[in-house]
Amino acid sequence: MTETKTLEILEVTNAMKSLPAEKVTEVKDFVMFLQEKYSKQEIVDESDEWTDEDLNDFALASFSYFEQTEQKDEVTK
């Protein structure tokens, strides 16, 4: 954590001292919610096997890319 981030956290902590107790509890609950939501590591499937869904997504992306490049080629002609 950088010094700037540390100072920002201290600034927020000091600001919270002026809040009513129930608002401090709300802030804490919100921070815990954010921690729960964003601290989880995304599970990555490292399998090299392609599912039907993978193949379908690849085909759609390929056709979309082809159409985009064809349109660009037509515009530049």
ZAGU-9795 format. One record per residue (C-alpha): residue number from 1; x, y, z; residue in one letter. Coordinates in Angstrom, 3 decimals. Each point is the difference from the previous one (the first is absolute). Layout:
<recs>
<rec seq="NUM" u="X" v="Y" w="Z" type="A"/>
...
</recs>
This chain:
<recs>
<rec seq="1" u="0.000" v="0.000" w="0.000" type="M"/>
<rec seq="2" u="1.360" v="3.415" w="-0.916" type="T"/>
<rec seq="3" u="0.487" v="2.829" w="2.458" type="E"/>
<rec seq="4" u="-2.698" v="1.972" w="-1.791" type="T"/>
<rec seq="5" u="-2.519" v="-2.812" w="0.443" type="K"/>
<rec seq="6" u="0.934" v="-0.323" w="3.659" type="T"/>
<rec seq="7" u="-0.555" v="3.722" w="0.514" type="L"/>
<rec seq="8" u="-3.373" v="-0.190" w="-1.769" type="E"/>
<rec seq="9" u="-1.071" v="-2.828" w="2.300" type="I"/>
<rec seq="10" u="1.071" v="2.005" w="3.051" type="L"/>
<rec seq="11" u="-1.948" v="3.000" w="-1.308" type="E"/>
<rec seq="12" u="-3.144" v="-2.120" w="-0.366" type="V"/>
<rec seq="13" u="0.555" v="-1.487" w="3.450" type="T"/>
<rec seq="14" u="0.241" v="3.467" w="1.518" type="N"/>
<rec seq="15" u="-3.136" v="1.123" w="-1.866" type="A"/>
<rec seq="16" u="-1.896" v="-2.998" w="1.366" type="M"/>
<rec seq="17" u="0.642" v="1.258" w="3.550" type="K"/>
<rec seq="18" u="-2.468" v="2.806" w="-0.665" type="S"/>
<rec seq="19" u="-2.779" v="-2.391" w="-1.062" type="L"/>
<rec seq="20" u="-2.715" v="-1.381" w="2.267" type="P"/>
<rec seq="21" u="0.615" v="-3.590" w="1.144" type="A"/>
<rec seq="22" u="-2.719" v="-1.464" w="-2.238" type="E"/>
<rec seq="23" u="1.577" v="1.651" w="-3.089" type="K"/>
<rec seq="24" u="3.415" v="-1.403" w="0.917" type="V"/>
<rec seq="25" u="-1.651" v="-3.430" w="0.142" type="T"/>
<rec seq="26" u="-1.469" v="0.602" w="-3.478" type="E"/>
<rec seq="27" u="3.439" v="0.958" w="-1.341" type="V"/>
<rec seq="28" u="1.525" v="-3.116" w="1.551" type="K"/>
<rec seq="29" u="-2.745" v="-2.202" w="-1.474" type="D"/>
<rec seq="30" u="0.530" v="1.549" w="-3.432" type="F"/>
<rec seq="31" u="3.768" v="-0.508" w="0.168" type="V"/>
<rec seq="32" u="-0.512" v="-3.630" w="1.002" type="M"/>
<rec seq="33" u="-2.418" v="-0.428" w="-2.909" type="F"/>
<rec seq="34" u="2.577" v="1.427" w="-2.434" type="L"/>
<rec seq="35" u="2.704" v="-2.213" w="1.454" type="Q"/>
<rec seq="36" u="-2.170" v="-3.077" w="-0.434" type="E"/>
<rec seq="37" u="-0.978" v="0.987" w="-3.532" type="K"/>
<rec seq="38" u="3.420" v="0.961" w="-1.356" type="Y"/>
<rec seq="39" u="2.486" v="-2.064" w="1.967" type="S"/>
<rec seq="40" u="-1.079" v="-3.330" w="-1.423" type="K"/>
<rec seq="41" u="2.342" v="-1.424" w="-2.573" type="Q"/>
<rec seq="42" u="-1.620" v="-0.739" w="-3.322" type="E"/>
<rec seq="43" u="0.043" v="-3.696" w="-0.765" type="I"/>
<rec seq="44" u="1.648" v="-0.612" w="-3.346" type="V"/>
<rec seq="45" u="-0.606" v="-3.210" w="-1.892" type="D"/>
<rec seq="46" u="3.444" v="-0.969" w="-1.277" type="E"/>
<rec seq="47" u="-1.240" v="-2.998" w="-1.918" type="S"/>
<rec seq="48" u="1.114" v="-0.192" w="-3.614" type="D"/>
<rec seq="49" u="-3.177" v="-1.805" w="-1.057" type="E"/>
<rec seq="50" u="-2.615" v="1.970" w="-1.892" type="W"/>
<rec seq="51" u="-3.647" v="-0.349" w="0.921" type="T"/>
<rec seq="52" u="-2.804" v="0.454" w="-2.491" type="D"/>
<rec seq="53" u="-0.585" v="3.426" w="1.563" type="E"/>
<rec seq="54" u="3.678" v="0.905" w="-0.497" type="D"/>
<rec seq="55" u="-0.155" v="-1.046" w="-3.654" type="L"/>
<rec seq="56" u="-3.218" v="1.954" w="-0.533" type="N"/>
<rec seq="57" u="1.483" v="3.124" w="1.636" type="D"/>
<rec seq="58" u="3.125" v="-0.336" w="-2.132" type="F"/>
<rec seq="59" u="-2.032" v="-0.377" w="-3.193" type="A"/>
<rec seq="60" u="-2.156" v="3.042" w="0.810" type="L"/>
<rec seq="61" u="3.057" v="2.099" w="0.841" type="A"/>
<rec seq="62" u="1.718" v="-1.109" w="-3.209" type="S"/>
<rec seq="63" u="-3.003" v="0.897" w="-2.158" type="F"/>
<rec seq="64" u="-0.346" v="3.341" w="1.763" type="S"/>
<rec seq="65" u="3.682" v="0.785" w="-0.555" type="Y"/>
<rec seq="66" u="-0.272" v="-1.027" w="-3.654" type="F"/>
<rec seq="67" u="-3.020" v="2.260" w="-0.529" type="E"/>
<rec seq="68" u="1.755" v="2.943" w="1.646" type="Q"/>
<rec seq="69" u="3.119" v="-0.373" w="-2.125" type="T"/>
<rec seq="70" u="-2.085" v="-0.404" w="-3.147" type="E"/>
<rec seq="71" u="-1.881" v="3.212" w="0.794" type="Q"/>
<rec seq="72" u="3.270" v="1.870" w="0.574" type="K"/>
<rec seq="73" u="1.366" v="-1.326" w="-3.292" type="D"/>
<rec seq="74" u="-3.130" v="1.187" w="-1.865" type="E"/>
<rec seq="75" u="0.277" v="3.482" w="1.510" type="V"/>
<rec seq="76" u="3.644" v="0.371" w="-0.983" type="T"/>
<rec seq="77" u="-0.592" v="-1.070" w="-3.618" type="K"/>
</recs>
